[in-house]
Amino acid sequence: MAETHEGDRLRVAVIVGSTRRGRFGPTVAAWFVARARRRADLEIDLIDLAEVALPGTLTDEDEAPPAPVAALAPRLADADAFVVVTPEYNRSFPAPLKSAIDWFYPEWRAKPVAFVSYGNDSGGLLAAAQLREVFTELHAVAIRDGVALPRYWEQFAADGNWPRAGAPCDTAVKTTLDQLIWWAHALREARAKRPYTI
């Protein structure tokens, strides 16, 4: 493996999109973060929307952002790429996740975003499809492959660990990270040469 230099490291913000009680999101995020941290070229910033507690009501354009929004903004701005961990509720993604996305704009621009979704038979793919449209509107680049976890509750091992050994998601996460890293490098270099303005 080639030597990794500090300047080559990518900062990836992993966002836990569910805030409801009894959510499974933190378990999925912890698994994904553990896999991502095996890569020497990544620095992971785990952002749990239940902890950052962004307001649900957006301010007007001429109002100062609330403190939680102002605190989260630099973490998103510093990220080279994003991974959104989302459940599928009623064929879509959670309302707090939409509010969190809408609080910010330049922070997302010209950066890649991948999706790790979970749900019933669809594995959250309906939620991920809608998120692709939202992030495209914000000038982010939604990468092609992601991780979908259909009937995720069936992936527990006998000892209670999740996911069980040999689960299909272990293969999907490598493909997703490979694509995310390629796009993150390409877009970071492009932004450095020519700032993205709209």
Backbone as a chain_set.jsonl record, in Angstrom:
{"seq": "MAETHEGDRLRVAVIVGSTRRGRFGPTVAAWFVARARRRADLEIDLIDLAEVALPGTLTDEDEAPPAPVAALAPRLADADAFVVVTPEYNRSFPAPLKSAIDWFYPEWRAKPVAFVSYGNDSGGLLAAAQLREVFTELHAVAIRDGVALPRYWEQFAADGNWPRAGAPCDTAVKTTLDQLIWWAHALREARAKRPYTI", "coords": {"N": [[0.855, -1.186, 0.0], [0.506, 2.234, -0.809], [2.299, 4.954, 0.687], [0.614, 7.138, 2.897], [0.146, 10.553, 2.915], [-0.249, 13.414, 5.038], [-1.555, 15.549, 3.758], [-3.004, 14.184, 1.864], [-5.091, 12.999, 3.12], [-8.562, 12.582, 3.568], [-11.38, 14.315, 4.789], [-14.236, 13.051, 6.089], [-17.582, 13.518, 6.683], [-19.859, 11.818, 8.546], [-23.214, 11.447, 8.734], [-25.777, 10.93, 10.967], [-29.004, 10.39, 10.309], [-31.493, 9.972, 11.572], [-33.561, 10.842, 14.316], [-35.334, 9.748, 16.039], [-36.801, 8.049, 18.905], [-35.521, 4.91, 19.972], [-34.196, 4.396, 17.636], [-32.329, 2.842, 14.971], [-30.243, 3.861, 13.679], [-27.714, 4.824, 14.938], [-26.391, 2.367, 15.381], [-25.98, 1.39, 12.785], [-24.422, 3.501, 11.795], [-22.175, 3.362, 13.48], [-21.087, 0.901, 12.716], [-20.464, 1.496, 10.002], [-18.642, 3.624, 10.318], [-16.589, 2.313, 11.717], [-15.679, 0.586, 9.715], [-14.858, 2.478, 7.804], [-12.799, 3.751, 9.14], [-10.74, 1.999, 8.938], [-9.404, 2.689, 6.737], [-6.516, 4.329, 5.915], [-6.434, 6.759, 4.693], [-8.512, 8.358, 5.435], [-10.253, 10.677, 7.503], [-12.61, 10.689, 9.976], [-15.607, 12.324, 10.819], [-18.107, 12.045, 12.967], [-21.429, 12.868, 12.943], [-24.204, 13.232, 14.762], [-27.5, 13.83, 14.392], [-29.371, 13.847, 16.413], [-27.917, 14.637, 18.576], [-26.728, 17.117, 17.913], [-28.929, 18.723, 17.676], [-30.45, 20.556, 15.929], [-32.537, 23.406, 15.251], [-35.998, 23.046, 14.293], [-37.331, 24.931, 12.843], [-36.652, 27.077, 10.249], [-34.671, 30.06, 10.004], [-35.13, 33.47, 8.812], [-33.497, 34.899, 5.9], [-32.037, 37.175, 6.623], [-31.539, 36.917, 9.291], [-29.488, 36.02, 12.091], [-27.869, 32.856, 12.304], [-29.071, 30.229, 14.461], [-27.405, 29.081, 17.476], [-26.756, 26.201, 17.47], [-26.717, 25.695, 14.716], [-24.736, 27.439, 13.787], [-22.59, 26.261, 15.078], [-22.36, 23.779, 13.864], [-21.871, 24.358, 11.195], [-19.041, 24.925, 10.475], [-17.949, 22.348, 10.697], [-19.184, 20.936, 8.658], [-18.361, 22.473, 6.501], [-15.627, 21.98, 6.512], [-15.507, 19.39, 5.676], [-14.596, 17.022, 3.176], [-16.184, 15.221, 1.968], [-19.361, 13.53, 2.244], [-21.319, 11.195, 4.129], [-24.47, 9.963, 4.377], [-26.473, 8.521, 6.722], [-29.416, 6.931, 6.709], [-32.759, 6.087, 7.678], [-35.702, 4.59, 6.17], [-38.728, 6.036, 6.225], [-42.076, 5.67, 5.728], [-41.747, 5.593, 2.902], [-39.878, 7.559, 2.484], [-37.348, 9.902, 3.688], [-36.297, 10.964, 7.028], [-37.896, 13.825, 8.562], [-36.31, 15.546, 10.298], [-33.801, 15.226, 9.111], [-34.14, 16.424, 6.612], [-34.563, 19.084, 7.436], [-32.046, 19.576, 8.563], [-30.415, 19.436, 6.298], [-31.427, 21.624, 4.86], [-30.705, 23.811, 6.397], [-28.21, 24.524, 5.596], [-26.067, 25.526, 2.858], [-23.791, 26.501, 1.065], [-21.968, 24.78, 2.206], [-22.385, 22.214, 1.243], [-21.804, 22.264, -1.449], [-20.358, 21.154, -4.519], [-19.235, 18.808, -3.539], [-18.859, 15.306, -2.806], [-21.453, 12.949, -1.98], [-22.503, 10.103, -0.235], [-24.802, 7.397, 0.381], [-26.075, 5.541, 3.073], [-28.481, 3.403, 3.649], [-31.362, 2.116, 5.357], [-34.044, -0.17, 5.962], [-37.245, -1.663, 5.382], [-38.187, -4.063, 3.041], [-37.147, -2.634, 0.851], [-34.745, -1.681, 1.706], [-34.28, 0.945, 2.259], [-33.886, 2.29, -0.1], [-35.711, 3.935, -1.418], [-35.79, 6.216, 0.14], [-33.128, 7.015, -0.167], [-33.102, 7.583, -2.9], [-34.68, 9.879, -3.044], [-33.117, 11.596, -1.529], [-30.923, 11.872, -3.217], [-31.943, 13.556, -5.197], [-32.419, 15.87, -3.691], [-29.811, 16.593, -2.798], [-28.565, 16.964, -5.257], [-29.845, 19.275, -6.135], [-28.63, 21.038, -4.436], [-26.163, 21.272, -5.5], [-24.369, 19.288, -4.86], [-22.587, 16.169, -5.339], [-24.004, 13.231, -5.877], [-22.932, 10.036, -5.34], [-22.821, 7.037, -7.334], [-23.077, 4.339, -6.236], [-24.203, 2.919, -3.152], [-24.891, 1.886, 0.22], [-27.32, -0.368, 0.967], [-29.644, -1.607, 3.253], [-31.721, -3.971, 3.49], [-34.35, -5.233, 5.49], [-32.889, -5.111, 7.916], [-32.815, -6.016, 10.536], [-32.588, -8.722, 10.409], [-29.959, -9.288, 10.194], [-28.511, -9.676, 12.489], [-26.045, -11.32, 14.47], [-25.736, -14.485, 16.219], [-24.707, -13.928, 18.727], [-25.598, -11.412, 19.208], [-24.249, -9.348, 18.0], [-23.969, -6.895, 15.363], [-23.363, -6.179, 11.928], [-23.997, -9.657, 11.112], [-21.332, -12.01, 10.457], [-20.146, -12.091, 7.117], [-22.244, -10.729, 5.984], [-23.993, -9.114, 3.286], [-23.611, -6.357, 3.203], [-21.021, -5.819, 3.947], [-19.456, -6.09, 1.695], [-20.563, -4.152, 0.023], [-19.904, -1.781, 1.334], [-17.196, -1.354, 0.852], [-17.082, -0.831, -1.929], [-18.629, 1.492, -1.993], [-17.078, 3.271, -0.411], [-14.729, 3.349, -1.972], [-15.63, 4.644, -4.32], [-16.555, 7.062, -3.219], [-14.185, 8.159, -2.198], [-12.67, 8.515, -4.539], [-14.189, 10.482, -5.916], [-14.139, 12.487, -3.968], [-11.424, 13.253, -3.873], [-11.119, 14.123, -6.542], [-12.964, 16.255, -6.736], [-12.082, 17.933, -4.681], [-9.575, 18.709, -5.651], [-10.426, 20.026, -7.966], [-11.931, 22.162, -6.877], [-9.894, 23.537, -5.634], [-8.359, 24.437, -7.767], [-10.176, 25.877, -9.28], [-12.495, 27.717, -7.848], [-15.801, 26.787, -6.998], [-18.481, 28.454, -8.144], [-21.773, 29.798, -8.192]], "CA": [[0.0, 0.0, 0.0], [1.297, 3.455, -0.899], [2.343, 5.759, 1.902], [-0.381, 8.195, 2.931], [0.627, 11.809, 3.461], [-1.315, 14.14, 5.742], [-2.32, 16.338, 2.809], [-3.843, 13.303, 1.057], [-6.21, 12.508, 3.92], [-9.857, 13.189, 3.303], [-12.26, 14.437, 5.941], [-15.57, 12.572, 5.723], [-18.605, 13.707, 7.707], [-20.894, 10.778, 8.528], [-24.363, 12.088, 9.368], [-26.858, 10.036, 11.399], [-30.158, 11.186, 9.923], [-32.694, 9.728, 12.369], [-33.52, 11.336, 15.696], [-36.456, 9.186, 16.797], [-36.477, 7.12, 19.987], [-35.401, 3.526, 19.552], [-33.635, 4.345, 16.278], [-31.249, 1.902, 14.689], [-29.21, 4.617, 12.983], [-26.386, 4.814, 15.543], [-25.757, 1.061, 15.177], [-25.515, 1.366, 11.392], [-23.342, 4.48, 11.665], [-20.987, 2.846, 14.17], [-20.513, -0.115, 11.827], [-19.871, 2.14, 8.844], [-17.464, 4.39, 10.765], [-15.523, 1.344, 12.014], [-15.126, 0.144, 8.434], [-14.186, 3.605, 7.155], [-11.568, 4.081, 9.871], [-9.686, 1.08, 8.522], [-8.708, 3.355, 5.634], [-5.559, 5.308, 6.444], [-6.563, 8.034, 3.998], [-9.737, 9.022, 5.843], [-10.506, 11.187, 8.848], [-14.07, 10.619, 10.09], [-16.307, 13.184, 11.771], [-19.455, 11.5, 13.134], [-22.39, 13.913, 13.309], [-25.496, 12.648, 15.102], [-28.459, 14.931, 14.428], [-30.051, 13.855, 17.703], [-27.039, 15.325, 19.531], [-26.506, 18.525, 17.554], [-30.205, 19.358, 18.014], [-30.748, 21.736, 15.121], [-33.954, 23.808, 15.324], [-36.831, 22.587, 13.197], [-37.838, 26.086, 12.096], [-35.576, 27.847, 9.636], [-34.737, 31.509, 10.164], [-35.129, 34.242, 7.575], [-32.148, 35.074, 5.374], [-31.318, 38.275, 7.269], [-31.377, 36.609, 10.707], [-28.297, 35.245, 12.456], [-28.217, 31.451, 12.53], [-29.05, 29.788, 15.861], [-26.105, 28.57, 17.929], [-26.421, 24.852, 16.972], [-26.43, 25.783, 13.282], [-23.419, 28.068, 13.667], [-21.57, 25.324, 15.566], [-22.213, 22.669, 12.916], [-21.45, 24.846, 9.876], [-17.632, 24.696, 10.124], [-17.666, 20.922, 10.552], [-19.609, 20.573, 7.312], [-17.51, 23.189, 5.547], [-14.309, 21.336, 6.501], [-15.601, 18.041, 5.116], [-14.357, 16.806, 1.755], [-17.226, 14.317, 1.482], [-20.394, 13.225, 3.234], [-22.071, 9.934, 4.094], [-25.72, 10.145, 5.102], [-27.069, 7.275, 7.204], [-30.832, 7.278, 6.824], [-33.809, 5.075, 7.574], [-36.82, 4.923, 5.29], [-40.013, 6.135, 6.923], [-43.181, 5.992, 4.823], [-41.204, 5.738, 1.556], [-39.054, 8.76, 2.39], [-36.358, 10.038, 4.749], [-36.865, 11.683, 8.18], [-38.027, 15.283, 8.507], [-35.149, 16.251, 10.865], [-32.707, 15.205, 8.15], [-34.42, 17.462, 5.611], [-34.278, 20.374, 8.075], [-30.598, 19.712, 8.697], [-29.872, 19.75, 4.973], [-31.871, 22.95, 4.443], [-30.039, 24.863, 7.173], [-26.902, 24.828, 5.004], [-26.06, 25.563, 1.402], [-22.448, 26.416, 0.468], [-21.212, 23.682, 2.815], [-22.586, 20.988, 0.465], [-21.523, 22.462, -2.87], [-19.222, 20.546, -5.219], [-18.668, 17.743, -2.712], [-19.604, 14.061, -3.011], [-22.235, 12.423, -0.866], [-22.926, 8.714, -0.378], [-25.936, 7.087, 1.246], [-26.21, 4.248, 3.73], [-29.902, 3.418, 3.985], [-31.888, 0.884, 5.931], [-35.494, -0.18, 6.032], [-37.875, -2.961, 5.194], [-37.721, -4.783, 1.858], [-36.408, -1.766, -0.064], [-33.445, -1.325, 2.264], [-34.133, 2.398, 2.323], [-33.522, 2.842, -1.406], [-36.631, 5.012, -1.782], [-35.288, 7.402, 0.841], [-31.871, 7.42, -0.8], [-33.407, 8.174, -4.205], [-35.138, 11.247, -2.813], [-31.964, 12.379, -1.071], [-30.118, 12.19, -4.402], [-32.536, 14.741, -5.825], [-32.208, 17.024, -2.812], [-28.413, 17.003, -2.823], [-28.278, 17.484, -6.594], [-30.318, 20.658, -6.137], [-27.661, 21.821, -3.656], [-24.899, 21.218, -6.237], [-23.5, 18.208, -4.392], [-22.493, 15.07, -6.294], [-24.421, 11.964, -5.27], [-22.23, 8.956, -6.028], [-23.74, 6.03, -7.855], [-23.331, 3.211, -5.34], [-24.333, 3.161, -1.726], [-25.142, 0.677, 1.005], [-28.737, -0.535, 1.304], [-29.791, -2.664, 4.254], [-33.093, -4.454, 3.607], [-34.653, -6.094, 6.636], [-31.611, -5.058, 8.649], [-32.932, -6.752, 11.804], [-32.243, -10.127, 10.171], [-28.502, -9.389, 10.062], [-27.869, -9.863, 13.791], [-25.404, -12.607, 14.737], [-26.306, -15.19, 17.368], [-24.249, -13.299, 19.974], [-26.168, -10.078, 19.303], [-23.505, -8.367, 17.217], [-24.541, -6.527, 14.072], [-24.065, -7.271, 11.254], [-23.367, -10.974, 11.23], [-20.215, -12.24, 9.534], [-20.531, -12.443, 5.762], [-23.404, -9.967, 5.521], [-23.707, -8.466, 2.006], [-23.232, -4.95, 3.357], [-19.566, -5.706, 4.095], [-18.913, -5.895, 0.347], [-21.072, -2.881, -0.5], [-19.253, -0.628, 1.954], [-15.914, -1.117, 0.184], [-17.372, -0.176, -3.203], [-19.095, 2.844, -1.698], [-15.944, 4.083, 0.02], [-13.834, 3.554, -3.109], [-16.192, 5.678, -5.178], [-16.594, 8.329, -2.483], [-12.819, 8.678, -2.117], [-12.279, 9.013, -5.866], [-14.878, 11.749, -6.161], [-13.691, 13.496, -3.008], [-10.141, 13.774, -4.353], [-11.306, 14.843, -7.799], [-13.661, 17.511, -6.501], [-11.226, 18.811, -3.878], [-8.585, 19.287, -6.568], [-11.117, 20.969, -8.854], [-12.274, 23.37, -6.115], [-8.661, 24.269, -5.36], [-7.923, 25.082, -9.011], [-11.195, 26.822, -9.734], [-13.598, 27.696, -6.876], [-17.114, 26.551, -7.576], [-19.402, 29.568, -7.878], [-23.029, 29.727, -8.95]], "C": [[0.892, 1.238, 0.0], [1.229, 4.233, 0.408], [1.32, 6.87, 1.811], [0.212, 9.427, 3.593], [-0.542, 12.585, 4.046], [-2.186, 14.929, 4.772], [-3.241, 15.512, 1.93], [-5.077, 12.82, 1.813], [-7.477, 13.296, 3.612], [-10.672, 13.228, 4.59], [-13.683, 14.088, 5.495], [-16.512, 12.772, 6.904], [-19.676, 12.643, 7.523], [-22.056, 11.287, 9.37], [-25.43, 11.047, 9.692], [-28.164, 10.806, 11.253], [-31.416, 10.987, 10.736], [-32.506, 10.255, 13.785], [-34.579, 10.677, 16.575], [-35.971, 8.252, 17.901], [-36.438, 5.697, 19.447], [-34.793, 3.35, 18.181], [-32.484, 3.358, 16.169], [-30.053, 2.607, 14.052], [-27.836, 4.607, 13.626], [-25.654, 3.48, 15.39], [-25.189, 0.958, 13.768], [-24.323, 2.308, 11.223], [-22.063, 3.982, 12.314], [-20.3, 1.775, 13.334], [-19.803, 0.537, 10.652], [-18.598, 2.89, 9.221], [-16.3, 3.444, 11.076], [-14.876, 0.836, 10.74], [-14.332, 1.264, 7.768], [-12.86, 3.93, 7.831], [-10.445, 3.082, 9.616], [-8.863, 1.682, 7.388], [-7.811, 4.445, 6.204], [-5.723, 6.675, 5.828], [-7.799, 8.821, 4.404], [-9.677, 9.509, 7.288], [-12.02, 11.327, 8.971], [-14.577, 11.565, 11.173], [-17.744, 12.679, 11.851], [-20.375, 12.592, 13.677], [-23.747, 13.255, 13.525], [-26.501, 13.786, 15.26], [-29.242, 14.975, 15.732], [-29.234, 14.603, 18.75], [-26.833, 16.792, 19.19], [-27.769, 19.354, 17.719], [-30.435, 20.661, 17.252], [-32.224, 22.11, 15.262], [-34.721, 23.313, 14.11], [-37.386, 23.709, 12.344], [-36.682, 26.907, 11.568], [-35.782, 29.341, 9.869], [-34.832, 32.169, 8.796], [-33.691, 34.508, 7.152], [-31.36, 36.157, 6.096], [-31.137, 38.076, 8.769], [-30.098, 35.805, 10.943], [-28.707, 33.793, 12.699], [-28.202, 31.123, 14.025], [-27.717, 29.124, 16.195], [-25.806, 27.154, 17.424], [-26.07, 24.841, 15.487], [-25.033, 26.368, 13.073], [-22.306, 27.121, 14.101], [-21.319, 24.198, 14.564], [-21.625, 23.122, 11.58], [-19.976, 24.602, 9.571], [-17.265, 23.223, 9.989], [-18.066, 20.44, 9.16], [-18.719, 21.235, 6.265], [-16.145, 22.524, 5.423], [-14.325, 19.958, 5.846], [-15.297, 18.05, 3.623], [-15.454, 15.952, 1.134], [-18.189, 14.031, 2.623], [-20.935, 11.817, 3.022], [-23.299, 10.15, 4.956], [-26.291, 8.773, 5.437], [-28.539, 7.557, 7.477], [-31.731, 6.048, 6.858], [-34.798, 5.494, 6.492], [-38.095, 4.879, 6.106], [-41.071, 6.505, 5.886], [-42.682, 6.38, 3.435], [-40.354, 7.002, 1.379], [-38.055, 8.78, 3.545], [-36.911, 10.937, 5.85], [-36.881, 13.2, 8.003], [-36.843, 16.011, 9.147], [-33.938, 16.258, 9.934], [-32.913, 16.266, 7.08], [-34.149, 18.851, 6.195], [-32.78, 20.615, 8.18], [-29.952, 20.062, 7.357], [-30.195, 21.196, 4.602], [-31.234, 24.095, 5.224], [-28.765, 25.347, 6.475], [-27.016, 24.847, 3.485], [-24.647, 25.49, 0.837], [-21.628, 25.246, 1.018], [-21.293, 22.4, 1.989], [-21.995, 21.068, -0.939], [-20.246, 21.785, -3.348], [-18.48, 19.54, -4.348], [-19.484, 16.474, -2.925], [-20.344, 13.625, -1.755], [-22.652, 10.995, -1.2], [-24.028, 8.442, 0.637], [-25.846, 5.665, 1.781], [-27.636, 4.221, 4.257], [-30.341, 2.07, 4.54], [-33.403, 0.986, 6.046], [-36.024, -1.587, 5.862], [-37.339, -3.592, 3.913], [-36.878, -3.922, 0.924], [-35.007, -1.434, 0.442], [-33.206, 0.176, 2.332], [-33.817, 3.046, 0.997], [-34.461, 3.956, -1.861], [-36.214, 6.312, -1.101], [-34.022, 7.922, 0.183], [-32.121, 8.082, -2.151], [-33.884, 9.618, -4.048], [-33.992, 12.133, -2.348], [-31.037, 12.741, -2.228], [-30.634, 13.454, -5.073], [-32.275, 15.989, -4.995], [-30.766, 17.514, -2.897], [-27.981, 17.502, -4.201], [-28.713, 18.94, -6.701], [-29.344, 21.58, -5.408], [-26.264, 21.783, -4.273], [-23.882, 20.269, -5.606], [-23.526, 17.1, -5.443], [-22.845, 13.776, -5.563], [-23.75, 10.826, -6.03], [-23.203, 7.825, -6.344], [-24.097, 4.958, -6.831], [-23.425, 3.654, -3.891], [-24.528, 1.825, -1.027], [-26.623, 0.658, 1.362], [-28.876, -1.753, 2.208], [-31.258, -3.079, 4.375], [-33.24, -5.395, 4.796], [-33.425, -6.246, 7.527], [-31.644, -5.844, 9.952], [-32.6, -8.235, 11.645], [-30.738, -10.347, 10.101], [-27.779, -9.497, 11.408], [-27.238, -11.251, 13.874], [-26.031, -13.227, 15.983], [-25.907, -14.551, 18.691], [-24.754, -11.87, 20.129], [-25.408, -9.012, 18.541], [-24.204, -8.112, 15.883], [-23.477, -5.841, 13.237], [-23.33, -8.586, 11.459], [-22.259, -11.112, 10.193], [-20.736, -12.663, 8.166], [-21.752, -11.712, 5.252], [-23.051, -9.217, 4.236], [-23.223, -7.02, 2.14], [-21.721, -4.78, 3.511], [-18.876, -5.53, 2.747], [-19.318, -4.533, -0.202], [-20.338, -1.684, 0.091], [-17.912, -0.334, 1.299], [-16.123, -0.384, -1.139], [-17.786, 1.273, -2.981], [-17.942, 3.749, -1.293], [-14.97, 4.346, -1.122], [-14.344, 4.663, -4.016], [-16.188, 7.038, -4.489], [-15.208, 8.967, -2.434], [-12.362, 9.226, -3.464], [-12.89, 10.376, -6.138], [-14.412, 12.843, -5.205], [-12.358, 14.101, -3.428], [-10.338, 14.63, -5.606], [-11.947, 16.207, -7.571], [-12.848, 18.467, -5.634], [-10.181, 19.481, -4.761], [-9.229, 20.318, -7.495], [-11.472, 22.267, -8.129], [-11.037, 24.216, -5.847], [-8.196, 25.029, -6.598], [-8.895, 26.156, -9.465], [-12.379, 26.755, -8.78], [-14.948, 27.584, -7.574], [-18.04, 27.68, -7.173], [-20.626, 29.408, -8.742], [-23.786, 31.031, -8.781]], "O": [[1.898, 1.295, 0.708], [0.237, 4.177, 1.135], [1.17, 7.485, 0.755], [0.724, 9.35, 4.709], [-1.682, 12.435, 3.607], [-3.406, 14.982, 4.93], [-4.158, 16.053, 1.313], [-6.007, 12.289, 1.206], [-7.448, 14.512, 3.425], [-10.651, 12.284, 5.379], [-14.255, 14.753, 4.631], [-16.269, 12.256, 7.995], [-20.322, 12.572, 6.477], [-21.908, 11.529, 10.568], [-25.928, 10.363, 8.798], [-28.408, 11.764, 11.987], [-32.347, 11.78, 10.598], [-31.432, 10.129, 14.373], [-34.701, 11.025, 17.749], [-34.859, 7.729, 17.835], [-37.225, 5.329, 18.574], [-34.865, 2.261, 17.611], [-31.771, 3.084, 17.135], [-28.982, 2.019, 13.906], [-26.852, 4.397, 12.917], [-24.428, 3.46, 15.282], [-24.064, 0.499, 13.574], [-23.332, 1.954, 10.583], [-20.978, 4.16, 11.76], [-19.072, 1.742, 13.25], [-18.669, 0.178, 10.334], [-17.59, 2.8, 8.519], [-15.154, 3.74, 10.737], [-13.657, 0.672, 10.685], [-13.253, 1.023, 7.227], [-11.906, 4.339, 7.169], [-9.312, 3.307, 10.041], [-7.75, 1.231, 7.116], [-8.275, 5.36, 6.884], [-5.214, 7.66, 6.364], [-8.109, 9.842, 3.791], [-9.127, 8.845, 8.167], [-12.646, 12.009, 8.16], [-14.053, 11.603, 12.286], [-18.517, 12.862, 10.911], [-20.124, 13.161, 14.739], [-24.366, 12.775, 12.576], [-26.367, 14.613, 16.162], [-29.729, 16.037, 16.12], [-29.792, 15.143, 19.705], [-26.771, 17.629, 20.09], [-27.688, 20.571, 17.885], [-30.594, 21.726, 17.849], [-33.074, 21.228, 15.381], [-34.157, 23.177, 13.024], [-37.864, 23.466, 11.236], [-35.837, 27.378, 12.33], [-36.912, 29.826, 9.924], [-34.642, 31.527, 7.763], [-32.769, 34.361, 7.954], [-30.134, 36.072, 6.176], [-30.636, 38.969, 9.453], [-29.684, 35.013, 10.097], [-29.781, 33.536, 13.242], [-27.401, 31.685, 14.772], [-26.997, 28.665, 15.308], [-24.684, 26.912, 16.98], [-25.221, 24.063, 15.053], [-24.248, 25.852, 12.278], [-21.203, 27.167, 13.556], [-20.192, 23.72, 14.432], [-20.952, 22.342, 10.906], [-19.671, 24.106, 8.487], [-16.352, 22.886, 9.234], [-17.366, 19.628, 8.555], [-18.369, 20.617, 5.259], [-15.564, 22.507, 4.338], [-13.273, 19.421, 5.501], [-15.689, 18.967, 2.901], [-15.634, 15.955, -0.084], [-17.885, 14.254, 3.795], [-21.0, 11.316, 1.9], [-23.184, 10.483, 6.135], [-26.56, 7.966, 4.548], [-28.87, 8.333, 8.373], [-31.486, 5.076, 6.142], [-34.736, 6.607, 5.969], [-38.494, 3.83, 6.612], [-40.967, 7.547, 5.239], [-43.134, 7.37, 2.86], [-40.14, 7.458, 0.255], [-37.929, 7.805, 4.287], [-37.911, 11.618, 5.625], [-35.993, 13.777, 7.375], [-36.397, 17.016, 8.594], [-33.138, 17.193, 9.965], [-31.961, 16.938, 6.683], [-33.566, 19.701, 5.522], [-32.299, 21.718, 7.919], [-29.045, 20.892, 7.299], [-29.335, 21.913, 4.089], [-31.227, 25.232, 4.754], [-28.297, 26.456, 6.735], [-27.933, 24.265, 2.906], [-24.316, 24.502, 0.181], [-20.698, 24.777, 0.362], [-20.372, 21.584, 2.026], [-21.715, 20.037, -1.551], [-19.207, 21.83, -2.69], [-17.255, 19.431, -4.409], [-20.682, 16.554, -3.197], [-19.92, 13.894, -0.631], [-23.1, 10.713, -2.312], [-24.171, 9.162, 1.625], [-25.578, 4.718, 1.041], [-27.963, 4.936, 5.204], [-29.763, 1.029, 4.228], [-33.964, 2.07, 6.205], [-35.344, -2.57, 6.157], [-36.122, -3.643, 3.73], [-35.975, -4.44, 0.265], [-34.171, -0.954, -0.324], [-32.066, 0.625, 2.449], [-33.508, 4.237, 0.956], [-34.047, 4.835, -2.617], [-36.28, 7.383, -1.704], [-33.861, 9.128, -0.003], [-31.432, 9.037, -2.511], [-33.519, 10.481, -4.846], [-33.911, 13.299, -2.736], [-30.428, 13.81, -2.217], [-29.853, 14.319, -5.47], [-31.946, 17.044, -5.538], [-30.523, 18.711, -3.049], [-27.118, 18.374, -4.297], [-28.009, 19.751, -7.303], [-29.248, 22.765, -5.727], [-25.295, 22.209, -3.646], [-22.676, 20.429, -5.795], [-24.381, 17.094, -6.329], [-22.075, 13.289, -4.735], [-23.971, 10.665, -7.231], [-24.251, 7.679, -5.715], [-25.274, 4.696, -6.584], [-22.807, 4.634, -3.473], [-24.347, 0.765, -1.626], [-27.117, 1.589, 1.999], [-28.288, -2.802, 1.946], [-31.965, -2.598, 5.26], [-32.378, -6.232, 5.068], [-32.99, -7.354, 7.842], [-30.6, -6.293, 10.425], [-32.358, -8.927, 12.634], [-30.289, -11.485, 9.962], [-26.552, -9.414, 11.453], [-27.816, -12.234, 13.411], [-26.77, -12.563, 16.711], [-26.657, -14.613, 19.666], [-24.379, -11.184, 21.08], [-25.875, -7.877, 18.442], [-24.915, -8.964, 15.351], [-22.745, -5.0, 13.76], [-22.189, -8.615, 11.92], [-22.254, -10.416, 9.177], [-21.647, -13.485, 8.063], [-22.255, -12.043, 4.178], [-21.928, -8.731, 4.101], [-22.503, -6.524, 1.273], [-21.193, -3.704, 3.231], [-17.827, -4.892, 2.665], [-18.508, -3.841, -0.82], [-20.168, -0.671, -0.588], [-17.525, 0.831, 1.199], [-15.415, 0.579, -1.433], [-17.344, 2.171, -3.698], [-17.838, 4.875, -1.78], [-14.438, 5.45, -1.234], [-13.574, 5.527, -4.436], [-15.854, 8.049, -5.107], [-15.073, 10.177, -2.61], [-11.735, 10.283, -3.524], [-12.197, 11.31, -6.542], [-14.304, 14.004, -5.599], [-12.174, 15.316, -3.352], [-9.789, 15.726, -5.712], [-11.516, 17.202, -8.153], [-12.913, 19.681, -5.826], [-9.929, 20.679, -4.634], [-8.64, 21.362, -7.773], [-11.332, 23.352, -8.695], [-11.104, 25.445, -5.832], [-7.693, 26.147, -6.486], [-8.495, 27.206, -9.967], [-13.193, 25.837, -8.879], [-15.19, 28.211, -8.605], [-18.349, 27.845, -5.993], [-20.544, 28.945, -9.88], [-24.874, 31.189, -9.336]]}, "num_chains": 1, "name": "protein.A"}
